[in-house]
Amino acid sequence: MNFLLISIPSRVRQLLCRHGKSIKVVLLGTNGMGFELLSLPPERKHCEVLAVVDDFRAKESREYYKTPLITSIELGQLATQHHDLIAINTCE
């Protein structure tokens, strides 16, 4: 087992094995690690970022670094459409 994956919940590890780079992800928060992940060049991204959740920014804009910016309520709706969706908390 790759020791970098030890802290990743087993359900998420299963999804990563099943979907690989096509895994669908939503980032929770626009600062810190969220910004860093969105700034990666396409060849270094190992997932498909569907959206970024930020209730405050979503009032002013619908996009953040060319990625849809959604609210927490919209996240719930998105999760009903994508059952294997992974949310990564990048809030500080």
C-alpha positions as CSV (number, residue, x, y, z in Angstrom):
1,M,0.0,0.0,0.0
2,N,1.2,3.5,-0.8
3,F,1.8,5.1,2.7
4,L,0.6,8.5,1.3
5,L,-2.9,7.0,1.2
6,I,-3.1,5.8,4.8
7,S,-4.9,8.9,6.0
8,I,-7.4,8.7,3.1
9,P,-10.7,7.1,4.1
10,S,-11.1,3.6,2.6
11,R,-14.2,4.6,0.6
12,V,-12.3,7.4,-1.1
13,R,-9.4,5.0,-1.8
14,Q,-11.9,2.6,-3.5
15,L,-13.3,5.5,-5.6
16,L,-9.7,6.5,-6.6
17,C,-8.9,3.0,-7.7
18,R,-12.2,2.7,-9.6
19,H,-12.1,6.1,-11.4
20,G,-8.4,7.2,-11.5
21,K,-7.9,10.7,-12.9
22,S,-11.6,10.8,-13.9
23,I,-12.7,11.0,-10.2
24,K,-15.1,13.9,-9.7
25,V,-14.1,16.4,-6.9
26,V,-15.7,19.5,-5.4
27,L,-13.4,21.8,-3.4
28,L,-14.8,23.3,-0.2
29,G,-13.3,26.8,0.0
30,T,-11.4,29.1,-2.4
31,N,-8.4,30.0,-0.3
32,G,-5.2,28.1,0.7
33,M,-5.1,24.6,-0.7
34,G,-8.2,25.1,-2.9
35,F,-6.4,27.9,-4.7
36,E,-3.3,25.8,-5.1
37,L,-5.2,22.9,-6.5
38,L,-7.0,25.1,-9.0
39,S,-3.7,26.7,-10.0
40,L,-2.1,23.4,-11.1
41,P,-1.6,23.0,-14.8
42,P,-3.9,20.4,-16.4
43,E,-1.2,17.7,-16.7
44,R,-0.6,17.8,-13.0
45,K,-4.3,17.6,-12.0
46,H,-5.2,14.0,-10.9
47,C,-9.0,14.6,-10.8
48,E,-11.8,16.4,-12.4
49,V,-12.8,19.4,-10.3
50,L,-16.5,20.0,-11.0
51,A,-16.9,23.1,-8.8
52,V,-15.7,25.1,-5.8
53,V,-18.1,25.8,-2.9
54,D,-17.9,29.3,-1.4
55,D,-21.2,30.7,-0.2
56,F,-19.8,34.2,0.1
57,R,-18.0,34.4,-3.2
58,A,-20.9,32.8,-5.0
59,K,-23.1,35.8,-4.3
60,E,-20.7,37.9,-6.5
61,S,-19.5,35.5,-9.1
62,R,-20.4,32.2,-10.6
63,E,-16.8,31.2,-11.6
64,Y,-13.5,31.0,-9.8
65,Y,-10.4,30.4,-11.9
66,K,-12.5,29.0,-14.8
67,T,-14.3,26.6,-12.4
68,P,-17.9,26.9,-11.5
69,L,-18.5,28.6,-8.1
70,I,-21.4,27.2,-6.2
71,T,-23.2,27.5,-2.8
72,S,-23.6,24.8,-0.2
73,I,-27.2,24.2,-1.3
74,E,-26.0,23.7,-4.9
75,L,-23.4,21.2,-3.6
76,G,-26.3,19.1,-2.2
77,Q,-28.0,19.1,-5.6
78,L,-24.7,18.2,-7.3
79,A,-24.1,15.3,-4.9
80,T,-27.5,13.8,-5.9
81,Q,-26.3,13.8,-9.6
82,H,-22.9,12.3,-8.9
83,H,-23.0,9.5,-6.3
84,D,-19.2,9.0,-6.3
85,L,-18.4,12.7,-5.8
86,I,-15.6,13.5,-3.4
87,A,-15.5,16.8,-1.4
88,I,-12.2,18.1,-0.3
89,N,-12.3,20.6,2.6
90,T,-9.7,23.3,1.8
91,C,-11.1,25.9,4.2
92,E,-8.7,27.5,6.5
